[in-house]
Amino acid sequence: MRNRAISEELFKRASAVIPGGVNSPVRAFKAVGGNPVFMKSAKGPYLIDEDGNQYLDFINSWGPMILGHAAPVVVEAVQKVLNDSFSFGAPTRREVEMAELIVSIVPSVEVVRMVNSGTEATMSAVRLARGYTGKDKIIKFEGCYHGHGDSFLIAAGSGAITHGAPDSPGVTQGVANDTLTVAYNDLSAVEQSVLENKNKIAAIIIEPVVGNMGCVPPSPGFLEGLRKICDREGIVLIFDEVMTGFRLSLGGAQELYGVRPDLTTMGKIIGGGMPVGAYGGKKEIMQQVAPAGKVYQAGTLSGNPIAMAAGIAMLTHLKNTPSVYQTIEKTSADICEGILGYIKEKNLPCSINRVGSMWTLFFTDQPVIDFNTAKTSDLAKFGQFFRSMLERGVYLAPSQYESLFVSAAITQEQAAQVVQAAKASLEEVFQK
Ligand code: HOZ
């Protein structure tokens, strides 16, 4: 057993002054057993904890660290601007450069507004869709998670389901009434909901590839079908690309699947690890945002100059280095095929979903296509697997209902080590 005495001590102190000892529920180990590990530093593919233990990282800050930790290109860009002050509350050149960069990369985005997190982006995009259409209701998909805005904490995935509150207390009935939920990948359920709420739906918001009930890809034709329904009914289609943007391809899931949403929400990679989000889309809709239009949205730190420097460096690097996407695809494929080979050989009740560098090993033999099938997973076995991998120096998301993220910093040799660790852990879990 690894020594984590300092982590244990910090968790004890944290629990006295921070709810649950963590500043975001997904960091807690409640669902997998044990206490969270406190990290001290990270470099490339490795996290190093307060006790000096080293882990190959498959969370990568829940997505942003696509190049691995402390990527020199991002570190240098931040170092260069640190002495120019941290915030102005006035426009800066870097915000213009960032907006131009995003518009040049994300296929459907003509105009973009910077915010500070993915949650802010999704809340703002939905308000905009309501202001633009003059309608109130939204459709979201069961198990999708779009940050912690009230409208989205209905049948929510990620930490909400992990900690047993997919419908959070504190969300008013009025807000809940305006959020309609349907099963992911079920186009006829969407048609039915739209029919029952004719001319009342402002937006359909979706993770085009879900990360928040574990990784779940869209069925062929599903995203295209949503596009058609939205066009026919005058509904704003919002792709939440906070996780998938700049990851599944440079232009995100919308580029990968060739479906253009009306609005896109972004976060994670866009800030290179700094707190950055953005929402953007068709000019006609985005021009409704204040002060161009009347839909109000604001932020003291929006477009923060240090965060913009990190984001510009990250996006510029990705734009100029297509090999990043080849690398993470190959590493992810090698790892998943290696583990899947073992699952088949031993006939284990497990399955893997993968799209590019997002993947989840589910402890169920059912194909996971939506929230209900994700929930057939054996959570106790997942917990055992998680703890075993942690002991073997591999840091996974402490929940079955999360996607893992692969960075370009992982070498072929390290990928092979992860496969070996997974085989040994599966052997332990199933005692075969
Ligand atoms: N939304 C991410 C997990 N699926 C990470 C952010 C968080 O909830 O802390």
Boltz pocket constraint, residues with backbone or C-beta under 6 A from the ligand:
constraints:
  - pocket:
      binder: B
      contacts: [[A, 24], [A, 25], [A, 26], [A, 27], [A, 61], [A, 62], [A, 145], [A, 158], [A, 159], [A, 211], [A, 212], [A, 401], [A, 402]]
      max_distance: 6.0
